[in-house]
Amino acid sequence: MLLYSRLTQNEKNMKGKKFYIHTFGCQMNENDSEHIASILIAAGAVPSGEMEEAEIVIINTCAVREKSEEKVFSLLGRLQGLKRKKKLTVGITGCVAQLYGSQLVEKKPFVDFVAGPDCYQNLPSLIPLSQQQKVISTEWNKNWSKEYHPLKFRQSKISAYVTIMEGCNNFCSYCIVPFTRGREKYRPFEDILTEIKDVAQRGYKEVILLGQNVNSYLDPRSGKGLPQLLREINSIEGIEWIRFLTSHPKNFTEEIAKVIAEEEKVCRQLHLPLQSGSNSVLKNMNRGYTREDYLKIVSLLREMVPEISLSTDIIVGFPGETDEDFQETLSLVEEIRFSNIFSFRYSPRPLTSASKRKETVSLPEKRRRLIELQDLQKRIQLELHNGLIGKKMKVLCSGKSKKGDGMYSGRNESYQVINFVSRKDVIGEFVEVKITSCGPYSLNGEALNP
């Protein structure tokens, strides 16, 4: 996906260097780290499995939540101690790098280079320079400018991340993404298909399309949207499951629901961030939809795709959120019965309009609300899981389970975790599993015809 430029004399200094990447954040960040690793490998560097053995350590960062930022600075403290003991080049990439730029080097003088999300292709030349001087690279590209090259490094051998767009135009009042990833820009349709055909030929069974707002995807050349892209991918031989995230409810259309219903390989599973069940909070968040709009989408999906599994994101304690507002969120979670939620306490992010609002919910109250929400979801998940005992389902095995010898782990079409017994190694394969028991966070079973 990223451009590998011809090696300069500076870049030749990368050959044989051991590097280690520590990633914070979501699947987009994980995929960015795969691209960074691929670029460094193409320049002759060598990945290291241990931070202590590396000559170059890169922290790929996330700035969506305050806690993610705190983890970055905690790790930097550890690296400062490591750098006192050995020759080491330390770099920060990703959203925190883009947000703070030169301030990071001023605050942490042992940091050698800082590179934002649009500057990764320059790393082979930036890193050698940083050994002589501090390097800050946070330039933006307004349009998609990254040429496709097959990745030399992927974390998984089974499921491949494929970026289709970056950035966001929505400016939700709490969200820092438009300031760290920029405005929306879309990857060319044919580049996406080329990458997916490549991973299919290499034996990948599943692709996960990534973007901050995949529903708004438009091919910059033809104007084709996400529905057309999904239909094209569905015809690629070798790929058996297709997922996409993250979807913004404001941009969700009936045509997307129709594709999920009609195309065999598109998983009957959708992550659709709700954030709040209260109309007043949604308005203050600048989400662009109401509680009723969200329920209409859920109703449409369940009418067209009765077996669909839904997951979501929820923020508690947003400025101005009353207890009545929070109860509306709980009631909506109870009504929809998500298969999974990702829930967080609100934390103000720099540059966002919500950060200028007065905090009206205390930290203890945020914690209480989060626990109440999570307890409700735990009960719902356990009830949903109990209803699956005795069912048979298709599972893509990703590896051995930590539950015990002879056990493997994977996910079903609904993206639920399944731990199961198998008499043979089935890693990387689709397996039919009968569910025998469950907990609130995973299902247990046994492989049929192992």
C-alpha positions in Angstrom: 0.0 0.0 0.0 2.8 2.4 0.8 5.5 3.6 -1.6 8.9 2.0 -1.3 11.3 4.6 -2.8 14.7 3.8 -4.3 17.2 3.5 -1.6 19.4 6.5 -1.0 22.8 6.3 0.6 21.1 7.2 3.9 18.6 4.4 3.5 21.4 1.9 2.9 22.4 2.4 6.5 19.2 0.5 7.4 20.5 -2.8 6.1 20.8 -5.4 8.9 19.4 -3.1 11.6 17.1 -4.9 14.0 13.7 -3.1 14.7 10.9 -3.6 17.1 7.4 -2.0 16.8 5.0 -1.6 19.8 1.5 -0.9 18.7 -1.3 0.9 20.6 -4.8 1.2 19.3 -7.3 -0.4 16.9 -7.0 -2.5 13.8 -6.0 0.6 11.8 -3.0 1.0 14.0 -2.1 -2.7 13.7 -2.3 -2.5 9.9 -0.2 0.7 10.0 2.5 -1.3 11.9 2.4 -4.0 9.3 3.1 -1.3 6.7 5.9 0.2 8.7 7.5 -3.2 9.2 7.1 -4.0 5.5 8.8 -0.7 4.5 11.7 -1.3 6.9 12.1 -4.9 5.7 12.2 -3.7 2.1 15.0 -1.3 3.1 17.0 -4.2 4.6 16.1 -4.0 8.2 15.3 -7.1 10.3 12.3 -7.5 12.6 13.1 -8.4 16.3 10.8 -10.3 18.6 12.2 -8.5 21.7 12.4 -4.8 22.4 15.7 -5.3 24.3 17.4 -6.8 21.3 16.4 -4.1 18.8 18.5 -1.3 17.6 15.4 0.7 16.5 12.3 0.8 18.6 9.1 2.4 17.1 6.0 3.2 19.2 3.0 3.3 16.9 0.4 5.3 18.8 -3.3 6.0 19.2 -4.7 9.3 20.5 -8.4 8.4 20.4 -8.5 8.1 24.2 -6.5 9.7 27.0 -5.6 6.2 28.4 -3.9 5.3 25.1 -1.8 8.4 25.3 -0.8 7.6 28.9 0.4 4.1 27.9 2.6 5.7 25.3 4.4 7.9 27.8 4.6 5.0 30.3 6.5 3.0 27.6 8.7 5.9 26.8 9.9 5.9 30.4 11.0 2.3 30.0 12.7 3.1 26.7 14.6 6.0 28.3 16.1 3.6 30.8 16.9 1.1 28.0 18.6 3.8 25.9 21.0 4.6 28.8 22.3 1.0 28.6 22.7 0.6 24.8 22.8 2.4 21.5 19.2 2.7 20.5 17.1 4.8 18.1 13.6 5.6 19.4 10.8 6.8 17.2 7.1 7.7 17.6 4.6 7.2 14.8 0.9 7.4 14.4 -1.8 9.7 15.9 0.2 11.0 18.9 3.1 11.8 16.6 0.8 13.7 14.3 -0.9 15.5 17.2 2.1 16.7 19.1 5.0 16.7 16.5 8.1 18.5 17.8 6.6 18.8 21.3 7.3 15.1 21.8 11.0 15.6 21.2 11.0 18.7 23.4 9.3 16.8 26.2 11.2 13.6 25.7 14.7 14.6 24.3 15.8 11.0 24.0 13.2 10.5 21.2 15.0 10.6 17.8 12.3 10.8 15.3 8.5 11.5 15.0 6.5 10.5 11.9 2.8 11.0 11.3 0.5 8.6 9.4 1.2 10.1 6.0 5.0 9.9 6.3 5.7 6.2 6.8 7.1 5.7 3.3 10.0 8.1 4.3 11.1 6.1 7.4 14.1 4.3 5.7 15.6 7.8 5.1 14.3 9.4 8.3 15.7 6.8 10.7 19.4 7.0 9.7 19.1 10.8 9.8 17.7 10.7 13.3 20.9 9.1 14.5 22.6 12.4 13.7 19.8 14.9 14.4 16.2 15.0 15.5 13.7 14.4 12.7 10.1 15.5 12.7 7.9 14.5 9.7 4.1 15.2 10.0 3.2 16.5 6.5 -0.3 15.8 5.1 -1.4 14.5 1.7 -4.9 15.7 0.8 -5.5 12.9 -1.7 -4.5 9.2 -1.7 -0.9 9.1 -2.7 0.2 5.7 -1.6 1.1 3.2 -4.2 0.4 -0.5 -3.7 3.2 -3.0 -3.0 2.6 -6.4 -1.5 3.2 -6.3 2.2 6.3 -8.1 3.4 5.0 -8.5 6.9 1.5 -9.4 8.3 0.8 -10.4 11.9 -1.7 -13.0 10.8 -1.4 -15.7 8.2 -5.1 -16.3 8.0 -6.9 -12.9 8.2 -5.6 -9.9 6.3 -6.3 -6.2 7.0 -6.8 -4.1 3.9 -7.2 -0.3 4.2 -9.7 1.2 1.8 -9.8 4.8 3.1 -8.4 7.1 5.8 -9.5 10.1 7.7 -13.0 11.4 8.6 -15.1 14.4 7.7 -17.7 14.1 10.4 -16.1 16.0 13.3 -17.9 14.3 16.1 -17.4 16.7 19.0 -15.4 14.2 21.1 -13.3 12.7 18.3 -9.7 13.6 17.5 -9.5 11.6 14.3 -10.0 14.5 11.8 -7.0 16.2 13.5 -4.7 13.2 13.5 -5.8 11.4 10.3 -7.1 14.3 8.3 -10.0 14.5 6.0 -11.4 11.5 4.2 -9.3 10.2 1.3 -10.1 7.0 -0.6 -7.9 4.3 -2.0 -8.3 3.5 -5.7 -10.7 0.6 -6.3 -8.3 -1.5 -8.4 -5.5 -1.2 -5.8 -7.8 -2.7 -3.2 -8.8 -5.5 -5.5 -5.1 -6.2 -6.4 -4.1 -6.5 -2.8 -7.0 -8.8 -2.0 -6.2 -11.0 -4.9 -2.6 -11.2 -3.7 -3.6 -12.3 -0.2 -6.0 -14.8 -1.6 -3.3 -16.3 -3.7 -1.1 -16.6 -0.5 -3.8 -18.6 1.3 -5.6 -16.0 3.3 -9.2 -17.0 4.0 -10.6 -13.7 5.4 -10.2 -10.0 4.6 -11.1 -7.1 6.9 -11.6 -3.8 5.1 -10.5 -0.9 7.3 -11.2 2.8 7.4 -12.4 5.4 9.9 -15.7 5.6 8.0 -15.8 2.8 5.4 -19.5 3.5 4.6 -18.5 6.8 2.9 -15.9 5.1 0.6 -15.9 6.3 -3.0 -13.4 5.2 -5.6 -11.6 8.5 -6.6 -11.6 7.3 -10.3 -15.0 5.7 -10.9 -17.1 6.9 -8.0 -17.9 3.3 -7.1 -18.9 3.0 -3.4 -18.7 0.3 -0.7 -21.5 -1.8 -2.0 -19.8 -2.2 -5.4 -16.5 -2.9 -3.7 -18.0 -5.7 -1.5 -19.6 -7.3 -4.5 -16.4 -7.3 -6.5 -14.4 -8.8 -3.5 -17.1 -11.4 -3.1 -16.1 -12.8 -6.6 -12.4 -13.2 -5.7 -11.6 -16.9 -5.5 -10.0 -18.1 -2.2 -11.5 -15.4 0.1 -14.3 -16.9 2.1 -15.2 -14.2 4.6 -15.3 -10.4 4.1 -15.7 -8.0 7.0 -15.5 -4.1 7.1 -15.2 -1.5 9.8 -15.8 1.0 11.1 -19.3 2.0 9.9 -20.9 5.3 10.7 -24.7 5.1 11.2 -25.1 8.4 9.4 -23.7 7.0 6.2 -25.3 3.5 6.4 -27.6 2.8 3.5 -30.1 0.2 2.5 -27.8 -0.8 -0.4 -25.1 -1.8 2.2 -27.7 -3.9 4.0 -28.7 -5.5 0.7 -25.1 -6.5 0.0 -24.8 -8.1 3.4 -28.0 -10.1 2.8 -27.2 -11.1 -0.8 -23.4 -11.7 -1.0 -22.4 -15.1 0.4 -18.9 -14.2 1.6 -19.9 -10.9 3.3 -20.2 -11.8 7.0 -23.6 -11.4 8.6 -21.9 -9.3 11.3 -21.6 -5.5 11.6 -19.9 -3.1 14.0 -22.1 0.0 14.1 -21.0 2.5 16.8 -23.9 3.9 18.7 -22.0 6.0 21.3 -25.2 7.0 23.3 -28.9 6.1 23.4 -29.9 9.7 24.3 -30.9 12.1 21.5 -29.6 15.1 23.5 -26.2 13.5 24.0 -26.1 12.4 20.3 -26.8 15.9 19.3 -24.1 17.3 21.5 -21.7 14.7 20.1 -22.6 15.9 16.6 -23.3 12.3 15.5 -25.8 13.2 12.8 -28.5 10.7 13.7 -31.0 10.1 16.4 -31.9 7.1 18.6 -34.9 6.5 16.3 -32.6 6.6 13.2 -30.3 4.0 14.7 -33.3 1.8 15.6 -34.5 2.0 12.0 -31.1 0.8 10.8 -31.2 -2.1 13.2 -34.8 -3.0 12.2 -33.8 -2.9 8.5 -30.9 -5.1 9.1 -32.8 -7.7 11.1 -35.6 -7.7 8.5 -33.1 -8.2 5.6 -30.6 -10.3 7.5 -32.3 -12.1 10.4 -29.2 -13.8 11.6 -27.0 -10.7 11.7 -24.8 -10.1 14.8 -24.3 -6.5 15.9 -21.6 -4.9 18.0 -21.1 -1.3 19.0 -19.1 1.4 20.8 -20.6 3.4 23.7 -19.2 6.4 25.6 -20.4 7.1 29.2 -20.0 10.4 31.0 -20.0 12.8 28.1 -20.3 16.4 29.2 -24.0 17.2 29.9 -25.0 13.5 30.1 -27.6 13.2 32.9 -28.6 10.0 34.7 -31.8 10.1 32.5 -29.6 10.2 29.4 -27.6 7.3 30.7 -30.8 5.3 31.4 -31.8 5.8 27.8 -28.5 4.2 26.7 -29.1 1.3 29.0 -32.6 0.8 27.6 -31.4 0.9 24.1 -28.7 -1.7 24.8 -31.4 -3.9 26.4 -33.7 -3.5 23.4 -31.1 -4.1 20.7 -29.1 -6.9 22.5 -25.7 -6.4 20.9 -23.5 -9.4 20.6 -20.6 -7.3 22.0 -19.9 -3.7 23.0 -16.8 -1.7 23.4 -17.5 0.8 26.2 -15.4 3.7 27.5 -15.4 6.6 30.0 -15.4 9.9 28.2 -12.1 11.7 28.2 -11.5 15.1 26.6 -9.2 15.1 23.6 -7.2 18.1 22.4 -8.6 20.3 19.6 -12.1 18.7 19.8 -15.1 21.0 20.5 -16.3 18.7 23.4 -13.0 19.5 25.2 -14.2 23.1 25.6 -17.4 21.9 27.4 -17.5 21.8 31.1 -17.2 18.3 32.6 -20.5 17.6 34.4 -20.0 14.0 35.3 -17.5 13.1 38.0 -14.9 10.4 37.6 -16.5 8.2 40.2 -19.8 8.6 38.5 -18.3 7.8 35.1 -16.8 4.6 36.6 -20.2 3.7 38.1 -22.0 4.1 34.9 -19.4 2.2 33.0 -19.6 -0.7 35.4 -23.4 -0.7 35.2 -23.3 -0.7 31.4 -20.8 -3.5 31.3 -22.7 -5.6 33.8 -25.9 -5.3 31.7 -24.0 -6.3 28.5 -22.3 -9.2 30.4 -25.8 -10.5 31.2 -27.0 -10.1 27.7 -24.0 -11.8 26.2 -24.4 -14.8 28.6 -28.1 -15.1 27.6 -27.2 -14.9 23.9 -24.4 -17.5 24.3 -26.6 -19.9 26.3 -29.0 -19.9 23.4 -26.2 -21.2 21.1 -25.4 -24.3 23.1 -26.0 -27.3 21.0 -25.7 -25.3 17.7 -23.2 -26.1 15.0 -21.2 -23.3 13.5 -18.4 -22.6 11.0 -15.2 -21.4 12.8 -12.0 -20.0 11.3 -9.3 -21.3 13.6 -6.6 -18.7 14.3 -4.4 -20.7 16.7 -4.1 -22.8 19.8 -6.3 -21.9 22.8 -4.9 -21.0 26.2 -7.7 -23.1 27.7 -5.6 -26.3 27.6 -3.8 -28.9 25.5 -5.7 -30.1 22.5 -7.8 -27.0 22.4 -7.9 -24.4 19.6 -9.4 -21.0 19.2 -11.0 -19.0 16.5 -14.0 -16.9 15.6 -17.4 -17.6 14.0 -19.1 -15.5 11.4 -20.5 -13.4 14.2 -16.9 -12.7 15.3 -17.5 -14.4 18.7 -14.5 -16.2 20.2 -14.8 -20.0 20.1 -12.5 -22.3 22.1 -12.8 -25.9 20.9 -11.3 -29.4 21.2 -9.8 -31.0 18.1 -7.7 -34.1 17.7 -5.7 -32.6 14.8 -4.1 -29.3 14.1 -6.6 -27.1 12.3 -4.9 -23.7 12.5 -5.8 -21.7 9.4 -8.7 -23.9 8.5 -12.5 -23.6 8.7 -13.9 -26.1 11.1 -17.4 -27.1 12.0 -17.8 -26.8 15.7 -20.6 -27.9 18.0 -21.1 -25.6 21.0 -21.1 -27.4 24.3 -20.8 -24.6 26.9 -20.2 -20.9 27.3 -19.2 -18.0 29.4 -20.2 -14.3 28.8 -17.1 -13.6 26.7 -16.5 -16.8 24.7 -18.1 -20.1 23.5 -16.7 -23.6 24.0 -17.2 -26.6 21.8 -15.8 -29.6 20.0 -14.7 -29.9 16.3 -17.0 -32.3 14.3 -15.2 -34.8 12.1 -11.8 -33.7 13.4 
